[in-house]
Every structure is written in structure tokens, then in C-alpha cells.
Amino acid sequence: MPPRGDRIRVGMAVSLSGQFSSQGSQALQGASAWVQDANAEGGVYVASAGRRLHLDLTHYDDESTVHGARSMTERLIVNDGVDLLL
């Protein structure tokens, strides 16, 4: 099933504060670089859509907690309707 619309919505709950903020910042930098590079190449080819689609990255700070990771992931799925979770 192709993503809805002309873009692939990518979501990420990431630790930008708390005890894992260093690792979280690195992970966000990596994901952001991937999105930037993929979009510079015209997007990611999606066979079911028959074309390349650009990526949009949405991220939320999970505050390095289990509760934060759970609630931010739920927000990405329910409220933001992401197509892909990292």
C-alpha cells in the first residue's frame, strides 16, 4: 500500500533530553542526514506508488523515559499518521 499523499511521513521518538540525550542527538542527526540526502536524490522510490516520494521527518523528545517513548510513539502514529517509524 503506498503512503497517503505525495510524501512519506517518517516519525521518530528520540531522547533529546535526559540520560540518553547524547545518543539521541546523534540518532536524530543521522536520520536528518538520511532524509536530506534521499530528498536531494528526488526521494525514495516506492514501487506501489510507481514513483519517487520525498520524506518528511517528524520527531519528538521522549525525555529518555519509557513513558515518554511510549507516548511520543503513540502520538506519531495516532495524531501524525506517520508511514514509517524509526
matplotlib code that plots the C-alpha trace (Angstrom):
import matplotlib.pyplot as plt

x = [0.0, 1.5, 1.8, -1.1, -0.3, 2.9, 5.3, 6.4, 5.9, 8.7, 8.4, 10.9, 10.7, 14.2, 15.9, 16.9, 16.9, 17.7, 20.4, 20.4, 20.4, 23.9, 22.9, 19.5, 21.1, 23.4, 20.4, 18.4, 21.4, 21.7, 18.0, 18.0, 21.0, 19.3, 16.1, 18.2, 20.2, 17.2, 15.3, 18.2, 18.1, 14.4, 13.1, 12.7, 11.3, 8.1, 7.1, 3.5, 3.2, 5.3, 7.4, 9.8, 8.3, 10.0, 10.4, 9.2, 10.7, 8.8, 10.4, 9.6, 11.7, 11.0, 13.0, 14.9, 11.9, 9.9, 6.7, 8.0, 9.0, 5.6, 3.5, 5.6, 5.4, 1.6, 1.4, 3.4, 1.0, -2.4, -2.0, 0.6, -0.3, 3.3, 4.0, 7.4, 8.7, 12.4]
y = [0.0, 3.4, 6.2, 8.7, 11.8, 12.9, 12.4, 9.6, 10.7, 9.4, 9.6, 9.3, 9.4, 10.3, 11.1, 14.8, 15.4, 13.1, 10.5, 9.3, 12.8, 12.4, 9.2, 10.6, 13.7, 11.5, 9.4, 12.5, 13.9, 10.6, 10.4, 14.0, 13.4, 10.4, 12.4, 15.3, 13.0, 11.0, 14.1, 15.6, 12.5, 13.0, 11.0, 7.3, 5.0, 3.4, 0.6, 0.5, 4.2, 3.8, 6.9, 8.6, 10.3, 12.8, 12.3, 14.4, 13.8, 14.5, 13.9, 14.3, 14.2, 11.1, 12.6, 9.3, 7.6, 4.6, 6.6, 9.3, 6.8, 5.1, 8.3, 10.0, 6.9, 6.8, 10.5, 9.8, 7.0, 8.3, 12.1, 12.5, 9.4, 8.6, 6.0, 4.9, 4.8, 4.9]
z = [0.0, -1.0, 1.5, 1.5, -0.5, -2.2, 0.7, 3.1, 6.7, 8.9, 12.6, 15.4, 19.2, 20.3, 23.5, 23.2, 27.0, 29.9, 30.3, 26.7, 25.1, 23.6, 21.8, 20.8, 19.3, 17.2, 16.1, 15.1, 13.1, 11.3, 10.4, 9.3, 7.1, 5.5, 4.8, 3.4, 1.1, 0.0, -0.8, -2.7, -4.9, -5.7, -2.8, -2.2, -4.9, -3.8, -6.2, -5.2, -6.0, -9.2, -8.4, -6.0, -2.9, -0.7, 3.0, 5.9, 9.3, 12.5, 15.8, 19.5, 22.6, 24.7, 27.6, 27.9, 29.6, 28.8, 29.3, 27.0, 24.3, 24.5, 24.5, 21.7, 19.5, 20.0, 19.1, 15.9, 14.9, 16.1, 15.7, 13.0, 11.0, 10.1, 7.4, 8.8, 12.4, 13.2]

ax = plt.figure().add_subplot(projection="3d")
ax.plot(x, y, z, "-o")
ax.set_aspect("equal")
plt.show()
